[in-house]
């Protein structure tokens, strides 16, 4: 992978990270600013359900941030875009769709099929 492609993916990963962090800040701000007082139990339950859903999303994004950091580290160390299993290059189209991936499509497909047969 050439320097231009690596710079593109690093910029893309940093943009995703910035977006996640700003969303987390917004969530914290919204949750601390509200003094919700719902006289109707149904409204209160709906608000709590919404908050729970928002927190689950933020938890998934927190895990994605770790993967983004690892991907940026791979870019910095020169092994980004190489499949961890077979060592072949990962297709740029796959990296565009999932820039944190560590497997080529063939190895990931095989891994998912093996997981299905074990379940």
Residue, then its C-alpha position, 0 to 999 in steps of 0.5 A: x500500500x502506498x503512502x497516499x492510500x495510508x494517509x487516506x485511511x489514517x485520515x478516515x480513521x481519525x474522522x470516525x474517531x472524532x465523530x464518535x468522541x463528539x457524539x459521546x460528549x453530546x450524550x454526556x451533556x444531554x444526560x447531565x443537563x436534563x432534570x427529567x421529571x415525568x409524572x407519567x410512568x409510561x413516559x419515564x419508562x420510554x425515556x429510560x429505554x431511550x437512555x439505555x439504548x443510547x448507552x449501548x450504542x456508546x459502548x459499542x463505539x467505545x470498543x470501535x475506538x480501540x480498534x481504530x487506535x489499533x488500526x492507526x498503530x498498524x498504519x504507523x508501523x507499516x503493517x496496515x492492510x495486511x491480513x493477519x491470517x494469510x498475510x495477503x493484502x486486504x483489498x482497498x474496497x474492503x478497507x473502505x467499507x471496514x477500515x479497522x479490519x484485520x482480515x481479508x474477505x476470504x479469511x473473514x468468510x472462512x472464520x465466520x463459516x467456522x463459527x456457524x458450524x461450532x454454534 
